[in-house]
Amino acid sequence: MSSKQNHAQWSSRMGFILAAVGSAVGLGNIWKFPYMVGESGGAVFVLVYLLCIALIGFPILVAEWMIGRRGQKNPMDSYSAVAASEGKSTSWGFIGMVGILGAFIILSFYSVIGGWALNYMTKIAGGQFSGLDSDAVEAVFNTMLASPSTLTIWHTVFMLITGIIVALGVTNGIERAAKVLIPLLGVLLLVIVGYNLMNGGFGEAVTYLFSPDLTKLTGEGSSDIVLSALGHAFFTLSLGMGIMIAYGSYLGNDVSLLSMARTVVILDTVIALAAGLAIFPIIFSNGMDPAAGPGLIFVSLPIAFGSMSAGLVLGTLFFLLITFAALTSSISLIEPSIEFLEERTPMSRTMSVIVASIAIWLLGVAALLSFNVWSDVMIMGNNIFDFLDKLTSKFMLPIAGLAATIFVGWVMNQDSVRSELGLSGGSWTLWQIIAKFVAPIGVIIVFINTLLN
Ligand code: PHE
């Protein structure tokens, strides 16, 4: 969002909801959520994730919007302005900086995956998966990963589209398209779920997703499950990067933050769970490994499309929609860097887009090389791709999110928070318990646990 000229646009409720949902719904829901469930052993992860969304993600989303709406500026300056008006230190603005960096890093690997989706769209449209068995489909995926040039080409295309959209201005086209395409994505997910109902593995998938084995929360690796779930709650709601603060700054005072947040959180969660029901039945009925990692949707969905009668059309459309969902998120990820360059250097907006895109693209190339020629390059025990992912999801986002709840729960004047949220009596007490204690303490406990393990 370029600051000034967009102010008017988001003041329409619909525009704001679309922008926020567009940012939240993306690869996090369809690509990342299912494979994290698979890597973390199924329903326990889902359970912890849902708790993190409700008790931590929801209040922080409201907190970030509130900071933006009060500050009416970019994330860094919004923090400083609100802190100053409360008589507190303006060094709170530093948290905005963590967000800018986090978004920069996330986009680098996000674009690589966006490139996979584009590549798969062309593969499916070209009939490459028709009639293939699961081994052959996996082989197609592994061939793509092994080729630095293929990965680079599609990563470049995705980054180019992102840069062009942002340079041209985000509002009209994207908003209007999102209104049609996000619901269409939901419908197509349901079509795949329907296909799964008739093709086996469904019961197993439901058990896998919704019947948690709570003993997994006490054993080894349990803190990792909780930390991953928390990190993903931030990632999927686009929290901890200043993005929701920026969106809040375009928001009029007549809008209820709580009901908006409810809409965004419910839509985001429903799409992630639907993605789970679209993917795991295929995994189980084909005897594949749910813990396959980042390739999960790319080895499961082509099998379904390859054997459906309308698979060519549906599959192409589906990967087109994933790409679109990824683009409405990637434009929100690049914006903080651009805004920063625009405001802090003499560069024009277009020049800022070019410079930011190239820098992000370069980091993305380093990330994609970790699937092939740089697979041995390790940073603290992780390859480059995993390192960037973990650094942001497990550390940077939660820290910035923690700061947002502490700010709204403890630094800001509570009477004004109450009247802004329009709460009274029991519901205000509940909000206070969650915003002041549950959310921040939850994040802190998870952190201490990681540090000790
Ligand atoms: N929330 C987006 C998704 O789930 C990813 C994203 C993260 C977008 C952070 C913006 C900021 O795909």
Residues whose N, C-alpha, C, O or C-beta is under 5 A from the ligand:
A	BS01	LIG	S23 A24 V25 G26 L27 G28 N29 F235 T236 L237 S238 I243 S329 S332 L333
